[in-house]
Structure formats: structure tokens, C-alpha cells
Amino acid sequence: MGHLHNVKAEYRALRRHVDQCIVGLPEAPGVYEVLKILFTEEDARLAVRLPHVPVKLGVLAARLGESEDSLRPRIDRMADKGLVFDFVRADNGDTYYFLAPPVVGFFEMALMKVRTDINQKEAARALHRYMYDRDDFTKSVFGGTTVIGRALVHETALPPGDSTDILDYEKAAAIIMDARGGSLSLCYCRHKAEHMDSPCAHPRGNCTALGVGADFNVRHGHGRKAEKSELLEVLADARSRGLVQIADNIKNRPTFICHCCGCCCGQLHALSRSGLAHAVSTSNYIATIDPALCAGCGRCARRCPIQAITVKPAHHEPGKQHVLCGSVDESACLGCGVCHAACKKIALSMRRRPARVLTPENTMERVLRMALERGKLASVLLENPDNETAGRLGRLVDAVFRLGAVHRAMLKEQVQSRFVGFLLDAAVKRKGKWLKSV
């Protein structure tokens, strides 16, 4: 810990505070280099007092002991830098603020546009060292069962019958069409690769945000507004290039769709490089190869972004050559369908997984599940002084009710409090039955 002697107290406090969010920011070489590039000392002093969950400006100003008029420009400047997230309620215009997590958050925002207020080459290299020289951060982000992103199957890879049965939240095109609005930004991963002198052949400007995510990007200059027609064109181009669509891991109102390549994407690297099987939630489909039709050409294996397909000898008879055939590692397959278009022999198809993959209903449920799995429940339930309003409490109660037996047991074990007991009782009364497994 000798390296801490040269780190100012503001940044040590900031790292500890950010580490309490559900993603975390573990102590590891390079972490303070990242923080000093992205946060000024003034930013750091304010950031340690900001919550990890949304609060109204008036509540936040009262907490900090200053007026809304003095706080607003400071916190808006941090939002312009991608260090704070805000969203505006459509029904009454109230604005809510919270400290951006590292991902999806201030790490990405550092490189989602061309900026002059920070040295982006230094930022890219510092982020890469912190995220990849060791696996502390990768395990912190992707170490639980519930993760930030989920793969979407290419609907074009499905047989006609299955493509009509697939649910809207599983379709990238349907998610775009259902969204209230959209934006396009630079792809953080490809922009970082460019600064690492490893430029990617795929487009940089196709990072898609939706709904409140798009509103934030446009409002603070992190992206430009894009009509649905353009977003669908971007999607079609990404699919033609064999890119994987990874969406916000929720059913209702996802806030992003990434068009990911195996060479740059941090989420795909967590699968292929770090061996974290759950870094991205899979689709409800899985690639299947018919040995009778497979020619062993290896096109599907070369197309797979996470090396989940290999080509192996199918059988060997004395005096005959080996016959090659593609083989899918079902424990690794994302179910993205990228491999399907590469097969010229119609030997590869996408079949439904035996058990449907769990997708949280909304952001509240995903956050609650992630917090339980990572031991960060207090930052979700107990930090926000405004979370006793009827609307927020109702959403939280709904999220608690949808927890499975394992997560409800974790909830009871982690926080033995009257507040959590109240949530569970409210969930019971709201749905009209007892949660006997708790």
C-alpha cells in the first residue's frame, strides 16, 4: 500500500465511496491514476458526498447544506463530464441526480465523445491498465449471476416459426421501435483501442442509447440525437459486420444497445480472456451444429467473437482422412446468432435453450439483484433519504416481490432491519400472498 503515500485524501475517499456502488472500484494498481485524470480535486470532494441512487436536487442541496442555485451549476458541469448522471421525470419535470458508477458510467463517458478537458490518450491507457493488468475490477463488475448486459439473438438467424414467437424485449429492432427516443455516440471500446494504437475496422459512431439514456447523452453533449430510422440502419450495418448486440439487462425500457466486436469489447473480453462465464447474460437461444451437414470449414468458428466454437475431428477410420466438424461449447455460447450467417451449408441453427434465461423486469430489480449478490445492499436501500416516497417505495416493493427464493434469503441474511421487514411484508400484502421461503 506504499503507493497511497502520494495519493491525496480526496482521491482515496473517492475510491472508497465509488467502491460502495454495485459495480465497485477495488483497490488495484492504476485506480488513482484513472481517478486523477477524470476528476479534478473539486470534483472529487463533491463526488464523495453524492449518492449512488437518484435524489432530487432540493434533497441533495439540503444534505450538502447549500442552496439549489449554487449546487446546480456545479453538478451540471460534472454531468457534462459524465461523472454524474441525471434524468428528468416526464410527468412533473423534476430532475434527479446521482454519482455515475464506473460502468456503465464515467469510464465509458471519458471516451464517448472527443474531448479536450482531459487527455484521452492518457485516459485510455490508464483505463486499460486498471481493467486488464489484473482481474480485480473485472471480477467486481462481472462476478455475480446478474450482470449489466445481455446478448440479443439476431432474429434473422431464427427459423420463421421461432422468429414470430420471440418476445419483443429479445429483439433489437423491437427495442429500438418501442423506445421514446435515441442517440448515437462514439463506441468507448473502439475509441479506447484507437488510443492504444490498435484501431478497429468497425465503425466508432454506432453506440446506441435509448430513452432516458439518450436524453442524458443529448442534454450533456455525450451523443447526438438519432431518429429510429437511423438507429435501425446502424443495427442492420452492425449485423452485416457480424457484431454482437448487447443490451441493457432489463425487459422494460432498456437504455442502451451496444454493437460489439470480439477484438475491442470489454464485456466480451471478460468472457474470452478472464473466463467469467456470466459476464454477459445469454439470449434464450443457443447455436447447434448438425454433424451430417457440417463441412468442417471453420467459418462459424472464425466468426464467433468469444471462441465458443471450435473445429474438431468428427471421427477417424483407419486408412481414411480425419473428417472435421464444428463443435459448440454450450456453456460459453452467448446465443447471439452471429455464427449463423457464416455457415454456407445450412448446418448451423439456433435452438431455444431448455430453460428460459431470467431477465430482470426493470432497472430497480436488476440493481437490487446485483446489490444482493455483491453485498452492496445498503447503498441501494438505505442511502437515499428520498426513497420513502410512494412511487419509489412501490417500485422497490415490486422488485422485492420478484426476487427468487435464493435472493430473498440473501436479502433476509444481509440486512436484519425493520425497514427490510417492512418491504417484505408490503410485498406480501401487495400481491396477496405470503413469501413462505423467506
JOPE-V440991 format. One line per field, one symbol per residue. ss: DSSP state (H for helix, E for strand, C for the rest). phi: phi as a letter, one per 20 degrees, with the letter a starting at -180 (. if undefined). A space follows every 10 residues. Layout:
ss->???
phi->???
This chain:
ss->CHHHHHCCHH HHHHHHHHCC CCCCCCCCCC HHHHHHHHCC HHHHHHHCCC CCCCEEHHHH HHHHCCCHHH HHHHHHHHHH CCCEEEEECC CCCCEEEEEC CHHHHHHHHC CCCCCCCCCH HHHHHHHHHH HHCCCHHHHH HHCCCCCCEE EECCHHHCCH HHHHHCCHHH CHHHHHHHCC CEEEECCHHH HHHHHCCCCC CCCCCCEEEE HHHHHHHHHC CCCEEECHHH HHHHHHHHHH CCCEEEEECC CCCCCEEEEE CCCCCHHHHH HHCCCCCCCC ECCCEEEEEC CCCCCCCCHH HHHCCCCCEE EEEEECCCCC CCEEEEEECC CCCCCCCCCH HHCCCCCEEE EECCCCCCCC CCHHHHHHHH HHHHCCHHHH HCCCCCCCCH HHHHHHHHHH HHCCHHHHHH HHHHCCCHHH HHHHHHHHHH HCCCCCCC
phi->.ffffedffg ffffgffffe fffnbffagn fffffffedf ffgfffffde fecfcfgfff fffembeffe fgffffffff enecdcbdff fcnfddcbff ffcfafffff cebfcdfcef ffffffffff ecfcdgfgff fdfefecfdc fdffgfeefg fffeeffffe dffffffeff abbccffgff fffffemcfe fefeedfddc lfffgfgffd meadfcfgff ffffffffff emeeeddgeb eelgdbcedd dfedffffff feeemefdfc fffecbfcde ffdfemfnff fffffcledc dcffabdgnd ffdebfceef fdgfmenffg ffeedledcd dffgcfffcg fbfgffffff fffdmdfffe edeefdeefg fffffffgff ffffffffff ffffcebfff ffgfffffff dmbeeffe
